[in-house]
Structures are given as C-alpha cells and as structure tokens.
Amino acid sequence: MASHIVGYPRMGPKRELKFALESFWDGKSTAEDLQKVATDLRCSIWKQMADAGTKYIPSNTFAYYDQVLDTTAMVGAVPARYNWNGGEIGFDTYFSMARGNATIGAMEMTKWFDTNYHFIVPELSAETKFSYASHKAVSEYKEAKALGVETVPVLVGPVSYLLLSKPAKGAEKSFSCLSLLGSLLPVYKEVIAELKAAGASWIQFDEPTLVMDLDAEKLSAFTDAYSQLESTLSGLNVVVETYFADVSAEAYKTLTSLKGVTGFGFDLNRGAKTLDLIKSGFPSGKYLFAGIVDGRNIWANDLASSLETLTALEGIVGKDKLVVSTSCSLLHTAVDLVNETKFDQELKSWMAFAAQKVLEVNALAKALAGQKDEAFFSANAAALASRKSSPRVTNEAVQKAATAVRGSDHRRATNVSSRLDAQQKKLNLPILPTTTIGSFPQTIELRRVRREYKAKKISEADYVEAIKKEILKVVKLQEELDIDVLVHGEPERNDMVEYFGEQLSGFAFSVNGWVQSYGSRCVKPPIIYGDVSRPKAMTVFWSSMAQSMTTRPMKGMLTGPVTILNWSFVRDDQPRFETCYQIALAIKDEVEDLEKAGITVIQIDEAALREGVPLRKSEQAFYLDWAVHSFRITSCGVQDTTQIHTHMCYSNFNDIIHSIIDMDADVITIENSRSDEKLLSVFREGVKYGAGIGPGVYDIHSPRIPSTEEIADRVNKMLAVLETNILWVNPDCGLKTRKYAEVKPALTAMVSAAKLLRKELASAK
C-alpha cells in the first residue's frame, strides 16, 4: 500500500528560509547564500519523507515566494512593466513581481482559496506571450534524484493557473484568461518532456479550482487541456490533485474522465461528500489518492476511523490502486512537534504537525498492507480518549452564554448615519480624515525587548518602560505628520492574533509552530483546544497610556472574533460558529472596557472574514450569517458616540459587500491599491454605502514610496464614486513589515494629498 504527501512546509523548522530571504532582500547576503539555505532545507525534507517510507514524495513545492508566482515564472508571463527581456527568470524579476521595487509596484496579492496563505495573481491579456522561462521544476527533480530520492514533480495545473489569473489592466472587457489555454499548453508540454527525459515517472498537477462552482465552459477547459496534453504525458503516470472542499458531481465526472491521467486526489476532510461520489462509481484501473490526513489543522488523526474509511475505499478501487495521502499540502500546518518544548504531555499527545502527519500517512498505508503498528494505533486511541474527556476543554458557563447569543441579532440601537453625526460632534474631524491601520515598524530593538521579557531577562517594569517609550515615539511621529486619528503602533504585539490568544482561556501556543503566510511572512497560529473566555482586560492599559499622550483620538486596537478563529488552529470537536461566538463574547467585554476607559474610537479588525467564506456557494450564506453576527456581538453594547472601525485586507470583497454593510461598523478600512482599485467597481455599479470607508491609498507590502500626486489621484478616483463626508485616507494595511525610512515619507505624502484635496474641495464650493 502506497503513501503520498501533497506538499510540505518550506520555511524550515525554525524559519530558516524566512531569515535567508530577508537577509538577501536587505543586501546582506548573496543569491548563492539564499539558494544554499533553500537547497539544504529541500534535501532535508526529501530525506525525512523517504526515511518515513513515503512512496510519492513531492518536488517543486519549494517556492521562494509562492507556487503560482513560480508558475508565472515558468511560463514567462511577466508583465511588461518589469522590463524582462527573455531568458531564464532570475531573482530580480521574480521578487520585483512579488514585492515591487523602488520604481514599480508589486503585482496583486490575494488569498489562496479559503486559507491564510497568499499568492501573486498572474496578469494576462490577449498580448501575453508564453515561453519556458524557469526550469525550476526540472532542476529540483534532478536535485532529489542525485540524493537517491525519487520524487513526483508538482505543477500548478494549466487550467487552474488561468482561472486564478486576472485580465491585465487595459485588456478588453470581453477578454477571458481561459482563451489563452492553447498558447499556454506548449510550455507545459516542454516542461513535461524535460521531466520525462530526466527520468520522472509520475507528475502531479494541482487543479484545486475543480472544487469551485464551475460552469460547463470552465469544466470543458479541463477536458480540452488534458486531451491536448495526452500524447506528451504518454509513458508517465499523472495524478490530478484537488483540495479544500468537495467536488461537485459535474466536476467529479469531468475529472475522472480526463485523458492521460492515472490517478485522482481528493480532500476527504473538507470534502467528505466526495466519498459518496467515489462510492457511486470510480473509474476502473485508476489510482485514488485518498486525502484522509488533514493538511490544514494540527490535531492527531483518528487512525481507527481513517483505517475504516480506507478499507471501504480499498474494496471500491482495489488494493493496489489506493494511495493514502494528505488532504492538501502540509504547507498550511506547523512543521514538527519535536521542536515544541512547552506543551504539557497531554496537550502534545492530541496534536500532529507536518512531520507527524507524514508518520500518520505511512502508518495508515502500512496498516492497510497488513503491517499495522499496534503500539502507534493504541497511543493514538489513548490520546483521542484523553482529549474527549479532559476537563480543560469544557467550561459550562461559556457554553451557556454562547448558546444564548442566538436569541438576538445584536444590532446597535440607532442607524449608522445618526451615529456618524453624533461621533463627528465629539471627534470634530476634518473631511478626508487620515489614519493608519494599527501597527508601526517592528524594529530589531523592539523585538529584542519583547524576546527578553518573555525569557524573563528583564523585569516587567523595564519592559513597560521600553514599550511606553516606543508608544510615545509613534504618537509624536503621527502628531508631527499631522495624522488625525492616531494608533499606538502595537509595540507590545508580535502578532495580532497571538497577542489576544495568549490572554484568552482555551488557547495554547507553540514555540516554533510557524506557518508561511506569504513570502517571508510567517505567523504562529494559536491553538484553540477548549472553550474561550477573557479572564481580564487585554489592551486597556496600553490604549489608555497612549491616549494620555495626546489630545487627538487614539484608536483602541482589537482583533475580531472571525479573524482570531480563521487565523488559529481551531478545535474540531464542535462547530466553528460555536467557537466564534465564544470569542465574540470575550472581545465584547474588551470593547466595553475600552469605552469605559475613555477610548472613543475602537478598531475591531476582521482581516480574515472574507477568507473564511466557503468555496461552494451553497454553503456561503450560513457562514456569512454567523460571521457577521459574531462581529456585531462585539460592538453592540457601546454608545452612539463611540466610533467602531473594522479593517479587511487582501481578498476579493465585491461579492460580499452586502455582508460587509451588514456588519454595521461605523468605518471600514479596506485593501484597495494593490488590487487595481477593484473594490471601487462595486460603488460604480450602484451599491450604496452609508458608513465611513477608507479604501487603502498605497500598498504597504512593497518598499516603494508613493508620491503625493499619486495618492491624490487615487483619492480622486474614490471621490468619483463615494461621498466626501464618508471617505477616509489610510494605507492598505498595518506598517509592521516596513522600515521607518519607508513609512515616514509615505505617510507624509498621504497626509499632504489629503490636505491638498481638502483645499481643492473647499475652493470648489
């Protein structure tokens, strides 16, 4: 019985690649230094999987930024503005597309399906000319082969690549990226031929868009693509992988009928209904890659239950055609429990990080082959029983309170227009008020202070004094820049979710449980193992201190319940909405304590609300109902004069704009600049938005500094579709990843643009 891993984390057990990337970007190391770190990590991962007994080991899943950008490089789809002149694409062009440079902005970045991972969105037009411009897939295959490890090269499938792309600026409205399929496939044929010549016997095509609601035209593109590739694929085994949700009956039929394809991979965790489709008919002689081990969470697999499911599947597809697999790439989970030294033994026994999931996959494959490791299965059963009965999981008072919230819709008593009038009388803000999203640059010194405090190397008094000094610096800078509504810069926080999770009951935290979000950006998701409550105030001390330093409004900064949920590893023993309601009640208590402390503007970030929207339309309304309700719970108890802000970033919001309105926030700041101001099209199409809104005026994920004129031009585009009295001026997102040398001139330009437009608007009256 064979085992398969869809993909594996790239950053390394202690974020080795992150630090290598940042050193290279800062000019402190060479391309050769970066490549050596990457090579060492790749080789270590391949050897680890081989030693565990994995038969189908992936290669070409090790991206320096993301796998879609790797594909853009592979097919030479570089937008003209990056001045690429052909040949093998190097780091300069690759990272310019990802991050921008001093003169050119980055390409759009958005969420990878419903995860917190991001990808760089390809830009295509009728003029796009594809060419084989990056040989990375072949190079990595050869690298593994030289180690004595046979791998399965992984490529983003050609149809999913096109469906995940967007028409380039200036493309005809009638242009469809799918129309380029015929010109894209010759490059794929070159790659396949080269892999075949190098000795590859299997290739994996990731076609995750098959789990979406696709019309007949899009489904037929898969049939067309693989028919055209069939002769090139001859002599190779091919698996097409899907993940993150069920496939529809139509997609299942299309997928399992593809020519030249040997096997099909399905997510049997988030796509449990797919099991029914398999049971109703699976093509004879084909391989089933059964994604039974969850690649997106950190809980130990129920091995006995999985073995039962796999045994039933074996009876359908045949013993030699069933492959035990992960549900998706392990990129979305932490690397290795071996590196965790602070979990108690009980809690640790409940978990499986990527390295442990590799062992689970192989244990299941061996059990199916009649080589069951009884000790391994017994330990797993004991851990599951321990988790089910542990008193640390359940808090009856919390469960009762969360159940009770369903009896109300938790709307504020007055409408947003009346509230904005009351808030303006109190805040007395100018038109086009300026603000930032929350965080300011996290300097090396600041990180050192937090690290030493956690390690108990400095006293609490010294820590408070250091953070107070940083807050004062940030406050004074904003006053000098003449920003209207201030933030304290969040110097006490390493991560917006981790900070709150550390202060809520029901959460646990890893030491090295890092997960890649994009590029070198890693997050350490909290682990929600039990019922959630707030033992004491979390932010009131710092927000009150910051407000005492200025007469300008100071925002209280909170992370919303849906974002805390979606950016955590969530318990899987109760519905997600139950956990979300519990978090919402905890944040509600914090909001009301901030108000009592005199904070008149409170921002409750819901950066991840959009990414949690289910991929299938039939499931979206239910999610949006409880997610939006959870946000309203947090803010329903404040006075009309307290202004509630929220923030969202890097997703497509247009299709959920009515749910965003239903959140009933007073002001929303929202990513806009990097996505070609896609958001504004909603308002051009007639959607009426009465609350305050701040579409981002510049991209904070690029080192590029915008000019006053550029920002003013962007704001003027907003004024064409939004009322002057509701528009705010702000960056796309928080500033923690930037340097002060970039932040100061960018914010200076932003404030100057706002003042320039105020003058123009005043003179036009």
PEDAMO-V897492 format. One line per field, one symbol per residue. ss: DSSP state (2 for helix, 1 for strand, 0 for the rest). phi: phi as a letter, one per 30 degrees, with the letter a starting at -180 (. if undefined). burial: # if it has 9 or more other C-alpha atoms within 8 Angstrom, else .. A space follows every 50 residues. Layout:
ss: ???
phi: ???
burial: ???
This chain:
ss: 01110000000000022222222220000022222222222222222222 20000111100000002222222200000222000000002222222220 00000000111000000111001100000000000222222222220000 11111102222220011000000000222222222222222222222200 01111102222000022222222222222222200011111000000022 22222200000011111000000222222200000011111110000010 00222222222222222022211111000222000022200000222220 10022222222222222200000222222222222222200000022222 22222220000000022222222222200000011000100002222222 22220000022222222222222222222220001100100000000222 20011111000000111100111000111111110000022222222000 00011111102222220011000002222222222222222222220000 11111000022200002222222222222222222000000011111100 00022222222200001111000000000222220000000111100000 00000002222222222220000222101000000000022222222222 222222222222220
phi: .cbbcdabecdjdbiededdddddddicbcddddddeddddedddedddd ddjddccdbicccdbadddededecicdeeddhdcjiddcdededdddbi bdcbddddcbddhcccdbbdddcbadddcdadbbceeddddddddddicd bcdcbdedddeddddbddejdedddceddcedddeededdddddddddjd cbbccdbddddddcddddddddeddddddedddejccbcccbaiadcded ddddddcddiccbbcbdcccbdddedddddlbddicdccddccddcbcdd dddddddddddddedccjddcccdbddaddecbddadedcccdddddddd cbdeddddddeddddddddicdddddddddddddddddcddddcbddddd dddddddbchcddcdddddddddddddhdddhdcacdldcecdedddddd dddddicbdddddddddedddddddddddddiddccbcihddcdbdceed edccdicbbddbddbdcahcdcbcddcccbdcbcdaecbdedddedddca cddcddcbcddddeddccdceccaeedddddddedddeededdddddjdc bbccdbecdddddedcedcdddddddddeeddedcdccdeddcccbbbbh accedbeddddddiddbbcbebddchheeddddddjdcbcddbbdecadd dcddcdceddddddddddddbbdedcdccaddadcddccddcdddddddd dddddeddddddddd
burial: #############.##########....#...##..##..###.###.## .#.#.########.##############...#......#...######## #..#########.############....######.##.###.##...## #############.###...#...#.##.##.###.##########.#.# ########.#####...######.###.##..#..#############.. ##.###.#.#############.##.#.#..#...##########.#### ###..##..##.##..##..#################..#......#### ##################...##...#..##.##.##.....#.#..##. ##..#...#..#...#..##.###.......###########...##.## .##....#....#..###.###.##..#..#.#########....##### ##########.#########.#############....##..#####..# ..###################....#.##################...## ################..##..##.###########.#.########### #.....#.###.#############.#.##.##.......########## .###.#.#..##.##..##.##...###########.##..##.###### ####.###.......
